[in-house]
Amino acid sequence: MTDKIKSPPPILICIAAIVVNLLGSFVAKFFALPIYLDTVGTIFIAMMSGYVPGVIVGFATNLLNSLVDESEMYYCSISIIVALYTTFLARRGYFQKFSRTLMTILPLTLITTILVELIEKFLLNAGVERFSAFELHFTTIFLCELVDKGLIVLAMFFVVKFVPPRVKEIFADWGQRQAPLSADVKSAVYARKCPVSSLRVKVLLIFTVGAVFIAASIASISHRIFEQAAFAAQINIAETLTTVVANEIEPSRVDDYIKLGHAAPDYDAVEKKIRVIKDSNDDIKFLSVYKVTPQGFIVVFDMDTDGLEASAPGEFVAFDEICPSREDLIAGNEVPPIIFDGKNERLLTIFKPVYDANGKCVCYATIDFSLNLIAAYGRTFIAKVLALFSGCFVFIFVLGSRFVENNIILPVNTMEYCAKNFAYDNDEFCANNVEQLKRLKIHTGDEIENLYHALLKTTQDVLTYLEKLRRAKRQVAEMDELAHKDSLTGIKNKAAYDEAITALDKKISAGTAHFCIAMVDVNFLKRVNDTYGHERGNIYLMNAVKLICAVFGEEHVYRIGGDEFVVILEDDKVSLSKYFVTQFVAEMKRKNSSATLEPWEKVSAAVGVANFGAGDKTAEEVFKRADAQMYENKLAMKANRRD
């Protein structure tokens, strides 16, 4: 007997698939192939039917590739979609036949091409630079994807054919927290409808809203922190540059610079240094040196900018209507950085005072710093966050939905199905239902498992209670039967007769009574007892009972005294009462005339019958008439005796 080969755990197969993806990606890049080969393992795992394994492999591949090239993480959503698409088709048997497998390649290619195009255009418009794939035409991307996905799908189709069935089976119920369900139970469980909405929808909706809210909050806060840090960095750079410009100005020569301009000594040399400073940074929009008067600015130095000719030294520039800190500028005070939102761009303006030997401000070095780069970086940041979030969200959503399904929805639905289909009125079905509940073997390790054990215990306790209740009912029925049965003859006794009379009285009151009563009194019982003994007397009495029951029916016969019996006939048997009496009398005569029977084997009894009539108010009145007739019959029998 050979030992069964143990199947590898699913996590090892997933790791192997990730390694295959990484190797394929490396080969494609190393040989500069126009394909990617980074979804080989993903499609392989997905073909073996498993949403979670396929998504894990696809996400992990992009995550690891991003350690070398961070842009790979922006495309993780594509790998996840490939896993979902392939798994969806695999569970519907598309990869069982080669012809149907071919049909899956074109839709997969279209999906991945559109996603690649959308992501790359989105990142490009947001300012994210990437390799030349951005310039590729849609048709080129489509052809590359067609070759890539076509080769991988066809190759994996043949590879999966050689995978042992037991390896495929380990993915079928991976992640479930209970025993596998039969096909009919699974179909019934998944077909069940909720009164309003499924717990699955509610949990996933909360999860989705929460994830989006957290992502939006983190992105917003991160962007705000980034923007503040970028502003601080730009302000620091601008202040440093204006300080350098201010240091190049000789305070005592400012008035000469204004009056003489380029003719002033060292004016051109200072202007050249200031121009070098401006040309050193592309973000400098305007760079000037102004002397401030109560009426406005007087140009000391001004640099040409973007085709705009610089103002000449000594030229007057009026205060802008929205110019802040005008009073501080006139007073020669320090002025805080100013951010100005223009029509086309955002500017940061820095005023750096230049002081003379007496500490008086003689002019300001002024720089207008463009903040467009910060805005571009901000758009790039948001684009990267959205690209990353889309992939991460799909990954977490798939894992979360499977977790909710396996740990909450499926256990709860199966327990509800078993409880709802429980049959308490059938012992066999009841036992089968308990076994079905036991076979679930739910082991979520949380409140759901506690609920399962509580339901199982409650069910078993209810079954135990029902069994005890049935046993008690049987005992009560047996005791009731004994209480209403004559111990010697086995027929109904006086207590049963009293209940029957009560029932007849109720029918009389309701106007539905239709019955007759026959009174049978056994003769010579005392003589047989005294002559032959009580044992023979009992035999004599039993022979009489057998004859009464044989004629009138045991269910209608009551023993109300030692040798007295009552027969109650209802409905259609009332009309047969005279026939029954005639038959009874004839059978007695036959037995009594037999010479072969012993005295205790014969039967002698007087019979009287009375029918319920319109004048009867109780069953007792009918009984008395039957008893009186029986007594008359007994007297007649005594008169005819010859012994």
Secondary structure, DSSP 8 states (H G I E B T S, - for coil): ---------HHHHHHHHHHHHHHHHHHHHHTT-SS---SHHHHHHHHTS-HHHHHHHHHHHHHHHTTT-GGGGGGHHHHHHHHHHHHHHHTTTTTSSHHHHHHHHHHHHHHHHHHHHHHHHHHHHTT---SGGGGS-HHHHHHHHHHHHHHHHHHHHHHHHTS-HHHHHHHHTTT-SS----HHHHHHHHT---SS--HHHHHHHHHHHHHHHHHHHHHHHHHHHHHHHHHHHHHHHHHHHHHHHHHH--GGGHHHHHHHGGGSTTHHHHHHHHHHHHHT-TTEEEEEEEEEETTEEEEEEE--BTTB----TT-EEE--TT-S-HHHHHHT-----EEEE-SS-EEEEEEEEEE-TTS-EEEEEEEEEE-HHHHHHHHHHHHHHHHHHHHHHHHHHHHHHHHHIIIIIHHHHHHHHHHHT--TT-HHHHHHHHHHHHHH----SSHHHHHHHHHHHHHHHHHHHHHHHHHHHHHHHHHHHHHTB-TTT-SB-HHHHHHHHHHHHHHHHHT---EEEEEEEESSHHHHHHHH-HHHHHHHHHHHHHHHHHHH-GGGEEE-SSSEEEEEEEGGGGGGHHHHHHHHHHHHHHHHT-SSS-GGGS--EEEEEEE--TT--SHHHHHHHHHHHHHHHHHHHHHT---
